[in-house]
Amino acid sequence: MGILENLRLVACALGLLWCDPVQITADSGPLIETSFGKVQGLYTEKARVFYGIPYASAPTGPLRWKPPQDPASWAPNVLQVTEKEAACPQNCTLPPHMCPAKTDEDCLYMNIFTPMNASEQSMLPVMMWIHGGQFIRGSSEVILYDGQYYANKTGVVVVTFNYRLGALGFLLAGTGKNASTGNYGIMDQRLAMQWVQENIDAFGGDPKQVTLFGQSAGGMSISVHLCNKQSADLFKQGIIESDPLGIPYRTQDEATRLGNYFAEELGCHHGDITCMAGKQPQDIIVAQTKAGNKLQVSLKYPIEIFVPWGPHVDGMELLEQTVDTFRKGNAQKKPIIIGTTSEEAVMYVYEGFGKPVSALGYYEYLTGFLLPSLAIEPWKVLEVLREYPADKSSDDQRPIMATLGTEWLFTCANRAAVRGHVGAQNDVFLYQFAHAFSFPGWGPHFQFCVNHSCHGAELPFSWHGNSMDLYTYTAEEVTLADLMACYWSNFAHTGNPNNGPCQEKSAPEWPAYNDDARKYINFQTPASMAMQDLDGPSCDFWDSINDY
């Protein structure tokens, strides 16, 4: 071993660098029997780790644009699961520590993290993470989503996994038996959940105590599973971070139109699956991006450009808009934690508008977005313009656009869903994350989020990135990360963030939401606290508009 490698290992051991786990002994990693054969992972100083377990067959060749299939058994061989596998194909421009190192169409793998002393008799709660990324990017393989902290500090089993993205996961095109019917990414998630039900006990987890948690597209996915009876028996409860419930999912006609644009960009006839199936993954990524760009001038609901690919209402995976199912009280009767950041739409507005927007431009853009989205009722548009007038003292209206988008598409849509879910006699814990982190965590593509609590700002804290030396936290930020991880893991243990093995001295009581007190927790520094009536007047206004 060379001098440089020795220095690297010393730095890893001292915590000066975050490194992939190193097996303590050469050939004695933890050995687990699954329904497909034995897997051997590795021990770290913090946990037992199993990287890259295949939960499905590779969705390639004849399995591209098909429902996921179980993997082939590898018994009697032992599968070494000690290295991360590739993420699904994508063009990733996410903040630091959130883009995968490698991609491949063969990507349906999961990672499992358990406490060091876990055994088949442990029956520990399971936290199953669904990553975000607008359904077009992201991965379970990234270092931020390493589950060793949760496994070591909070006594849970953590599962992370990939699912098909973009056109490969959600294309609707063609007819007949070879048609691409879309929503494959949601089917992948369900198969991963079924794999956990059948195998997690061997790793020390309790299949009856599975908590789904996810952010952005991951939070949207959890809402889909809460509204789908096919998923009902596969998890106990959910933690939904930043689901833009006000952005509607596409109808079949709208999804077909997007599929036609995609075919055109690939040089194929509309619906010609044989032609599309012959293209390489890199060509598909380019074509799906160009097809998504065409949405700006063609959609019935312009706000859909913020989620260019994703699930569509097909009557099977998605029966109707999830916000409608929640508001009717028809989602599964399960406890949830749900919330948003305080400035969700800053990222979307500043990505979409690279230059300042004038007052005239503001009214033009807003009318163009609202008229189709508010069902062509002009009085609604006038009400919104009165509620959110242009700032005459400013040459840039993007801050107002961000406030409007945050409240309309996130905060108030979430509150509307929560009020329907509470009506179904479920425990609901509502939050807002209002902290703008101090460290340089946004990277070159998102400098407009510096000093703002943008979409995704809670992730370094809910995942306790400080424990992996990914960021340099202030003392108050360490407290915030400790608090969120404590609430999240207690919820996994008991269904209540206040009760469980993790007790932080600084933790305020987090009241369950009800329509009388309307209490929620506000995550911030120097101290988080319970508050009342999150954006009450604004959300009352959007409730009167009755459009999410």
Secondary structure, DSSP 8 states (H G I E B T S, - for coil): --HHHHHHHHHHHHTSS------SSSS---EEEETTEEEE-EE-SSEEEEEEEE-S----GGGTTS--------TTSEEE-BS---B-S-----STT-S-S-B-S---EEEEEEETT--TT--EEEEEEE--STTTS--S-SGGG-THHHHHHH--EEEEE----HHHHH-EE--STT-EES-HHHHHHHHHHHHHHHHGGGGTEEEEEEEEEEETHHHHHHHHHHT-GGGGGG-SEEEEES--TTS--B-HHHHHHHHHHHHHHHT--TT-HHHHHTS-HHHHHHHHHHHHHHGGGT-SSGGGGGS-S--B--SSS-SS-HHHHHHTT-S-S--EEEEEETTTTHHHHHHH--S---HHHHHHHHHHHHHHHTTT-HHHHHHHHHHS---TT-S--HHHHHHHHIIIIIIHHHHHHHHHHHTTT--EEEEEE----SS--S-GGGGGGTTS--TTTTHHHHTTGGGGTSS---HHHHHHHHHHHHHHHHHHHHS-TTSSS---TT--------TTT-EEEEE-SS--EEEESTTHHHHHHHHHHT--
